[in-house]
Structures are given as structure tokens and as C-alpha cells.
Amino acid sequence: MDYWPLLLASLLVILQVQDICCSKEEVPNSPPILYLRQQKDGTGRVKRAWVIPPISVSENQKRIPHFLVQIKSDQQRPGGVIYSIKGPGVDEEPKDIFSIDKLTGKVYLNTMLDREKNERFRLKAFALDLGGMPLEDPTDLEIVVMDQNDNRPLFRQGVFTGHVVEGAVPGTYVMKAEATDADDPETDNAALRYSILGPGTGGAFTMDELTGEIQTAQAELDREVVGIYNLTLQVADMSGEGLATTATAVIYIDDINDNPPEFTEKEFSMEAPENKHGVAIGRVMVQDKDLPGSPNWLAKFTILEGDPEGAFAIHTDPLTNDGVVSLVKALDHEERNRFELLVSVQNQSPLELSAPKAARALANVRVQVLDTNEAPVFRENPLRGSVKEGAPPGTEVVLCRASDPDTQQTQELRYSPALELATWLQLDPGSGLLQTRQTVPPRSSFLGGWYTTRILASDNGNPPRTATGTLSIEVLEVNDHAPRLLPVTRVLCSQGGGLVLSATDEDLAPHAEPFHFRLGSAGDTELAHNWTLSQANATHALLRPRGEVAEGLHALPLLISDSGKPPQVQEQLLNLTVCACDERRDSCQVHAAAVVGAVAGLGFGALMIILSSAILLLLLALLVAALEHSRRRAFRKGLLGGSQDDLRDNILNYNEQGGGEEDQDAYDLNQLRNPDLFPPPSPRGKPPRRRDAPYSYALPQYPRRVPAGPSDIEDFIHEGLEAADRDPSVPPYDTALIYDYEGDGSASGSLSSIFSSLADEDQDYDYLSDWGPRFRRLAELYGQ
């Protein structure tokens, strides 16, 4: 153990001698050779490790491969150490950038480097013996990429856009144009300088060379002179001496209202039609230097004088900025035919205080009102008239008068109905007088008592004009009908109770209900002693006997009056039959008295009407019999001649089932003898269908018209026979009828009396009492 200090001192001397010798033998600017150094750890012991300073290499190195550094270890003799490196650029992405000679320890660069992609590489270096055992601890090998000015500065945008109002003070901020450089910002390669290139701006803007801010340089910016500035901007690195790039800056001068609008002329003339509104009659033109379409350019017009009634209006055309004059109210040429308006103009936005005053902000507008033919006017519309129902022909109803607004010329007016008038009215076309042509119908025939139509009034102008008026005629109600008792024959039970009487009136309110009922005349004390009459409602009264009333017919005179002024009163006779009622008290047991009473209550006039009607019916019956007798005599003359041997005048088919000789309707030969008396059947009519005819049978076609000559009679007869054979609705009754049999097992039993019991005692008829009062007697006779 005593030899270890001496051995370490000897090794230290050897290493120092080798370091001195190697440093003398190295070629200037050649890559360094890195040797092992001794370091002390915290315990004072010497630790062996590699101390490798960072290695710098320039980007874009074109001599490839490029020798960077050599690593050596003195643990064994040369040829006994294997060197290797690992890390990004070797076996990690990006791979294969660096490599090492495993025997000599030389590190090489295999491709060009880009500092903008990789600024530095940190590798691990290893020294192994031939057996693969590490001779030294791995150490860091750092390779730094040196920057070159290989990137131009770039503006963030190709075109920069800014705004500034006209008249802005110098130094007003407009916008900022920024640029970037991918080179090392710590070097001059990324030191940028900004500037504005080329003439054309007139010194209106300046640009800060360090920040890129653009500001105004003068106060003379006028949008009306120059509205848009296009600047060419430049940025260069190396403090403005290196690589450069350009961009464009577009600066818009925002408009302010520094130019007032002005009329192009001092006076404008236009014409306005009569009786029209909502139409444009002309334009007033203005000019403004401010930005078109903006509130600083759009004009606003005001009528200062000449239009006290507000008949005119001026609105702005947004495309041309002209003032469009229009009519708000219709003008009347007869009232005023000329207007002179004083109009002012200003912008919608307020004018800048520094703006000059407008020299022509006022203009005169002269409007001439044109005269046109105006339609007549009904001063009263709708026209109203009234007439009483039942008024005679020639009664004046209303005077339909219209006036012509045109006062400068006299025109003739003609009147006519727009729709066809009712038959009871007529209109005078010259005067417009409406009067009755016939008796006025009752008020009840009109809707609500009003008749409405339209009247036309036309002038003879050029072109002719027509006015339409509405005519409403009220048909007044007249109290011309007395109330009537309905019905006049009634039945009252003698057991007591009352009878409700009702009346009706053909008149309408206020000449109808309420009705007033009274018993007979004032002097009839017997009637008032036996009966009482009280008002039930507006149309009904209650009749009651004061005591027991004898059964039979009672003729009660009644006085019924309406509510008209004056009222209509009529005495009417109530034929009242008083009788004993049945158990339910809903009908009398004897009805003959009411019938006799109704006849007895008839007056002499009524009996004469009945007798006249009977005589008239008798005369009509005699006339019909005479006509029938004449027609039968005419049958004896005809197309076939008068045969005295033919007694039946029928064609009978005996080979068919049916009525046989009893069938008198098969065919009537009188049609052949007298064809003119039998017109052909109407195609619209349909023969009656028998009830037992099958519904699936179609009705046959009728034969054609009776022939005019004897040569076609045979065909005519055969056609009629064929139609009769196919017709299910006429004789002979040869339709097959199907009768069903009762069968066995019916729940109702047999209806035959053969199997019935011979004794009535075997039958139970008690159920008849459940069938109602009409079967009650049978139940008493046959029941148990």
C-alpha cells in the first residue's frame, strides 16, 4: 500500500508532459483533441472524467463530412479503446447528423445544419474496452450551431389597411406595420429597420424605423383631394443594411361633413295633377362633395313656406341625392291652381364648424295644378229615404242629387241605378227623383225593413266620370192588421182548470204585441159573471170559468187589440166546447159538440163562401165529364178506320201468364186510330215501378213516335210488345214471387188454427193488459 502515492505522482507527471507535447504539435485552427483530466470530489479523492467545452459549428456548412473534435482515453494503449456517441442527431431524431470513428474517437458532421431548426445538440460520449466494459464515465458533448444571415425579414401582412379622418393633426397614429426575422435575435442578423419607399405620398405620413408605426406628417389631408393613399413599406435586417422585404399600406381618408349641400338651380318648376295623392310630381337637384352615400353626403329637404296645409312632401333619393317632390293630399284646381314653395337643404349629419357656409342652400319650387274632369259627388252618402208599406204608385221616396266639382264648365248629370231596381221603384234619369211604381210591399218582406241599392251619377265631360252613391230606403211599418185569435175553436174540461188563448198579428213591432184581451162588450154582464180573462204575457191570455159551467158549446166574444197608434181592435168569437174529460184529463169524451159549434159559429159571409165553393166544384166536375165524353167519341175515328166488330180494342197474348182477358192495359188500339191524341211520352218522365218488381231490372226504352202511315204499323206494334215483355212495372203480372215457409222450430209457434186449442180457457190473455189502454177491454173479455 506504500507504493500507491508514488505511482499516482508518476502518472501525473506523465500526463502533464504529454499535454505539453501535444499542444506543441497541434496545427493552428485544427479541431481540438480532448484528454482525460483529474478532478477531486468532495472527499478529496481524485475522480477521472472528461471535461469537454461546447463545440461551435456554423450553419450551412457545405464541406461535408466536416471534422469537429477527437476524443482520447489513456487507460489503455492505442487500439485498445472503442469510442461511441448517442443522442439527438445520432440515434435520435434528427438522425445521422453526427458520427464518430470508434477507433480514433474523431467526431464528424455529416450534413448541413439550419440554426432556425436546431440551435444546439447535446450528445453523450462513451469509451469502452474491447470487451465492451466502460473505461470512463459517459460525459456530455454539446455542439452549438452558429447563426448566419440566411433569412429575410417578413412583414406579418402583405397589405396593411388603415384609416384616418381628414384634417387630422400631425402625429396622429394611423396603424403599425410589424415584421419578423427567423435569424438569431441576439445578432445583427435580426436587427430590423422600417422605412417608407418612393415618392407619391407628398410627405403626408412618417414611419418609425424601429417600431413600424405610421403617423400623419401634415394637417392638410383632404378626402375631396386625395381619398386613398397607397404606401410602399420596407423592412431590412443588419440594421437596415442586410436583407430587405417590402409590403403595401393602404390608408383611407375618412370623410367629415366639411362640404354643405347646394341646389344646382335657384328655381324649379313642375306640374301636379288634380285629385291625386301619393304621386311624385318632380325633382330638385343638389350637389355635395362629401363621400357619396354617407350621412355627410345625403341631403335632407324642408319646405319652409308656401304649403300651409301640408299637401307636399320631399324625400331624398338615396342613389342620386335628389329631392323627390310628391303629393301628400289631393289638390283641387278650383280652389287653388298654383303653389310657390320655398325649400331648404342640409345634410343628415351636422356640418363641421370649420366648414364654409353654403351659398345656395335655398330654392323656389313653382307648382302648377292641372285641371281634370272630376267625378260628380253625392254630398250625402249614403242617401236615406223612407216610405210607408202599402203606399200607392207615384209616391215620392227620395231625391238623389249629386253635384259636379268642376265649376269652370257646366256639365249635365244623368242618374241611373247601378243594379236593377225593385219592380215597385222607378228613377227619373234627369232629376234623380226616386218614386214608387207599384204599391209598396209589406215591411216584413225586406231584411230588417230596409231596401238597399246603388245609384250612379254620370257627367258628360271628356272623359266622362261617374260617381256611385248608396241608397237606403226604410219601409215604414203601418198598423193595418188587427190581431187574430188562433185557434178559434177550443175544448175545456168541465172538471175545472183554465185555457190559454193566443193571438197573432201580421204587423211588426211596434204595431204588434203586446196584445190586450177583453171579454165581449162592456154591457155583457152575464159573460163577465161566468168567465174571467187575465193577461199571461205579451201574446197570451188565460181564460177561466168563475164556477161550474154547463157542458156544451159556448160562443165567447173577445176583443183583441194591438199596441199600434192608433190600435187595431177586432171582435172575434171563441167557440168553446165544455165537456167531461177522461181520466188523464187530456181530451174530451165527446167531440161532436166542438164540430157543431165551429159550424154554428160561422157567420153569413162564411156560409156563402162555402156554398159558392161547392157550386164551383160541381161545375168543374161537369166540365171534366163533358171533355171525357168528347174524347171518347173522337177515339172512334182513327188510323185503322171504324171497325164495328172490334169490341175490346186490345191485343191479348194467351201464351203468357198474367191477367188474361182481365188485363185491360196491355195495349190500347185507340192510339193507332187517333195518333194525334196520344203524344209520345216525355223522355224526362219515368213510368211508375211496381212494388213487387225486382230492382235489378232496367226500365225498357219507350217505342218511337206513332207512325204516320199504315205501312209502319207492324214494326210499331212489335216494338211495343217487346217493350211490354221487358217492362217489370206494367201488366201482365208475370213476375216470379218467392214465398218463404215458416219452417220448424220457430220461437213464436205456429200461426195455424189447426193445432190451436178449441177451448178459450186454455189461452192466457192476461198479457193484453200490458199493451196499453186500447187493449184493456180485450184483456177484460178474455183474461182470467
C-alpha angles and dihedrals in degrees: 000000000000091000097062098081091049091049093051092050091052092052092050092054092049093051093050092050092049092049091053094047094048094049090054094050097049119108114237115262091012119134113272126254110227117216133189116269132197120243132180122230126210093278094058095253122131114250122197116225143138117261105198120176119212115284116221124210128175120241118244092034104173100187100090128214094035122190111232110171144333125230122206136183124195098201092104136014119278113287093033098086129076117204128202141167132206138185141070109347093029115049096350130064121318087039132194097023093119133031137178134213101238094209102042099028094230115154118212136193109228103186141023116277130224114206091199087064102035122014097182142358126218113203135177118232122206134191116198134176122236090270092057096254116138114250096190136019113267113260137195121265111195121195116192120202111221116221126243127190095255100132127075119220113255131207114233090233134028092219125027119201125204141167133212130170119245115260093029115161118254114274094036110151113244107171144310125250111202130192136186135211123204093209124099107296089209091065135062088255087084099035102120131199125190128210144160113245130212136007125279100088093083090220091293094136138033131200127212106235094212103040102026094231116154119212137173115267101191140031096226098090107140119177091201088060102037118004101175132033122200112199128188110220126198133195123187133180128220085061091301096316100088136059116342139200132188135214138177128250119198113196119189120205106222116222126243125191097261096133120066120213118255134196114247089220136025095225134035128188128200142156128237127202121234124251095011132111135181093042129119115240103180150325137255114208127218136178130216130176095208124102109301113243095019124112086250088063104035112096129223118205129206129189105222102176143006101047109080094157096048096241094146135057133184122206128179123251102225093208101050101018089230122144112243112208114210139171118254095177131030114259126223115216091200092057099041128355102181137046130185113197128193109212130188129195134206138155124271089237119059116263119251114256091235092054118106122249117264114252095204108032093133131064138174119234117197116200122193115200112220120220116236133175106268125207119250116264130223102219089201113045121198096034114218129203138161137209133176120247112256092026111157125247115282095038111144113238108176140331111239104207129171131181131220115232091206103095098170094072132032114237131185118236124212125194128213137159116260088212129026110281123234114270092249093059134069132184127211105225094206103046101022092233112157116203139158121277095185137014110298112254120237118283091242091068091066129073104260089341093290130118114199130191140143130254126204124213115194130184129206096238128128105285097016116236130207133204126202124215130185116232121202119185120190114210105214120221117243123199097234101136130068120217116265129216112241116225109011095195118065140163125224127190114237091218089079138263132112142275126232113221123198134193136194135202130203090213123088131230132328089026096051130054144040090073124199118220124201134172113245122294126332094253096056100100096165092059092050089046093058103033140042125201121195131178113253100179139322095302105020138064133190119234117198133172116238093218140338112337122201117249116254139058121339121184108205117189112217131191113212121182132179131220098258125124103266095019123231113234127189130177112225132182120234111205102210122184115201112200143152111270128217125253094281090049091223101112140019122252091223120049102167093086093061091051093049089045092054090054093044091051093060117105129226092265092054092050091052091052092051092048092049091050092052092050090049092052091050092052091050091052092052091049092052091049091051092051092050091051091051091049092052091052090052090054090069090069117063152115095302096047128238108308112184093191097062105086102163102039089206134117108223125196108206095182091073133074114245142081097333114189090349089064103094095168101064096102133335113218090200086083089065093047096045107025093162092062093057112060117198115269116268113258089222094057122087122207115241114266119226117240093236094050115110111251092221091068115100118223112254123242116262117247117260121261118303108273119252095217133050092239093075097045094097093055090044092054094048091051090051092049092050091050091048091051092053097042112098092188103066136053142307089078097217097141113133111245122201119211119194122220121232093233129193131304098032113165091219095057129226121319093205118110092216092084094037122113116261093218122072088210089074091061123085111216098165091106089070090077088066092058096075138262094307091065095040093095092052090050089054093049099044103022127102 
